[in-house]
Amino acid sequence: MTSPHYKPDRTSADLAITKDGDRFIIKPYALDIIWGGDSRYWRKPAKPEDAAELLQVSWLEVTGSINLDKLRTDTEYRVIFRVSLKTDAFGWADSPVYLMAKPGKAALHIWKKADLSTSQGGGERLIPPDLKFKVPAKVSAGEKLQFGMYEIWKGRWKGGLIIHEVIVEPFSG
């Protein structure tokens, strides 16, 4: 039985993560997308460079991770999602998305809220601008930075979101 959720083949997912200096770009092909395996809800990425398009869901949950040992220790980074809304997007009024970062097993979850309703039919947007975290001085082997985008609380249908990529980069305030 196939899953309605999209989980990338981890070998192929590495193709969707690129490094540009100290900056990492993670394409949706490398993300876990709840309901992403069901074509009624998502247009999933076919190739590593493709965006993911939300057709309609009432439970938005998109997560990913990268190894913390790829990042510089004792350095402040930020996680941002590059997204856009189609002109026919719906369900975003009064339904903010919450974005999360968790740098390692012992770290606390860091949450930020973003209002997408102001982006409808507009260009691409980087959200949130300030989801910052510090890489610990000591990182255990296999520890990961986990991150995600969620809107699971309102229970309303929403659609028209395009996720272009997630960026993890050093933060310079």
C-alpha positions in Angstrom: 0.0 0.0 0.0 1.4 3.4 -0.9 1.4 6.2 1.6 -0.6 9.4 1.0 2.4 11.3 2.5 5.5 12.3 0.4 8.8 11.2 1.9 11.7 11.5 -0.5 14.1 8.7 -1.3 17.0 9.8 0.9 19.6 9.0 -1.7 17.8 11.1 -4.3 17.0 13.8 -1.8 20.7 14.7 -1.5 20.5 16.0 -5.1 17.9 18.6 -3.9 20.2 20.1 -1.3 22.9 22.4 -2.5 25.6 24.4 -0.7 26.6 27.9 -1.7 29.3 29.0 0.7 27.8 28.8 4.1 24.3 28.8 2.7 22.2 25.6 2.1 19.3 25.5 -0.3 16.8 22.7 0.2 14.3 22.1 -2.6 10.9 20.6 -1.8 12.1 17.3 -3.4 14.0 16.7 -0.2 11.1 17.6 2.2 8.6 15.5 3.9 5.1 16.6 2.9 2.0 15.3 4.7 -0.6 14.4 2.1 2.1 15.1 -0.5 1.8 11.6 -2.1 -1.9 12.2 -3.0 -2.4 14.1 -6.2 -5.7 15.5 -5.0 -3.9 17.6 -2.4 -0.4 18.4 -3.7 1.5 18.6 -7.0 4.7 17.1 -5.7 8.1 17.8 -7.2 9.0 15.4 -10.0 12.7 16.4 -10.2 15.1 17.7 -7.6 14.9 21.3 -8.8 11.0 21.5 -8.9 8.8 23.4 -6.6 5.9 21.8 -4.7 2.3 23.2 -5.2 -0.4 22.9 -2.6 -3.7 22.2 -4.3 -5.8 21.9 -1.2 -5.4 20.6 2.4 -6.8 21.3 5.8 -3.6 20.0 7.5 -0.4 21.7 6.3 2.7 20.0 7.5 6.0 20.3 5.5 9.2 19.3 7.3 12.9 18.7 6.6 16.3 18.4 8.1 20.0 18.7 7.4 22.9 17.4 9.4 24.1 20.0 12.0 27.7 19.1 11.4 27.4 20.8 8.0 26.9 24.1 9.7 29.6 26.2 11.6 29.5 25.7 15.3 28.8 28.7 17.6 27.3 30.5 14.6 23.8 32.0 14.4 21.8 30.9 11.4 18.3 31.4 10.1 15.7 29.2 8.3 13.6 30.8 5.7 11.0 29.4 3.3 10.8 30.9 -0.2 7.1 30.7 -1.1 4.5 32.3 -3.3 0.7 32.2 -3.5 -1.2 31.8 -6.8 -3.8 34.3 -7.7 -6.5 31.7 -7.0 -5.1 30.8 -3.5 -7.7 30.4 -0.8 -8.1 29.7 2.9 -5.2 31.9 4.2 -7.2 34.7 5.8 -7.0 34.2 9.6 -4.9 31.1 9.1 -1.3 32.0 9.8 1.5 29.5 9.2 3.9 28.6 11.9 7.5 27.9 11.1 9.8 25.9 13.4 13.5 25.2 13.8 15.1 22.8 16.3 18.9 22.6 16.2 19.7 19.3 17.7 18.2 16.8 20.1 18.7 18.9 23.3 17.5 22.2 21.8 14.1 23.7 22.2 11.8 24.2 19.3 11.9 27.8 18.0 8.6 29.1 16.5 7.7 32.1 14.3 4.4 33.0 12.8 3.8 34.3 9.2 0.6 35.7 7.6 0.4 34.6 4.0 -3.0 36.3 3.3 -1.1 39.5 2.3 0.8 37.6 -0.4 -2.0 36.4 -2.6 -1.1 36.8 -6.3 2.1 38.6 -5.4 5.6 37.6 -6.0 7.8 35.3 -4.0 8.2 35.9 -0.3 10.8 34.8 2.3 9.1 33.7 5.5 9.8 34.3 8.3 12.7 36.8 8.2 13.8 36.0 11.8 13.6 32.3 12.5 17.1 32.2 14.1 19.0 29.6 15.9 22.6 29.1 17.1 24.5 25.9 16.3 25.8 24.5 19.5 29.6 24.5 20.2 29.5 20.7 20.3 27.5 18.7 17.9 27.1 14.9 18.2 27.4 12.7 15.2 24.1 12.4 13.3 22.4 15.4 15.0 20.1 17.3 12.8 18.6 20.7 12.3 14.9 20.0 12.0 12.6 22.6 10.5 9.0 22.8 9.3 6.0 24.8 8.2 2.6 24.1 9.8 -1.0 25.2 9.7 -2.8 22.3 11.5 -4.9 24.1 14.0 -7.7 25.9 12.1 -9.1 22.9 10.2 -9.9 25.0 7.2 -9.2 24.1 3.6 -6.4 26.1 2.0 -4.6 26.0 -1.3 -2.6 27.8 -3.9 0.7 27.8 -2.0 3.9 27.2 -3.9 7.0 26.2 -1.9 10.1 27.0 -4.0 12.8 26.2 -1.5 14.1 26.4 2.1 17.2 28.3 2.8 19.5 27.8 5.8 22.0 30.6 6.0 24.2 32.5 8.5 22.2 35.4 10.1 23.7 38.8 10.0 21.2 41.1 11.8 
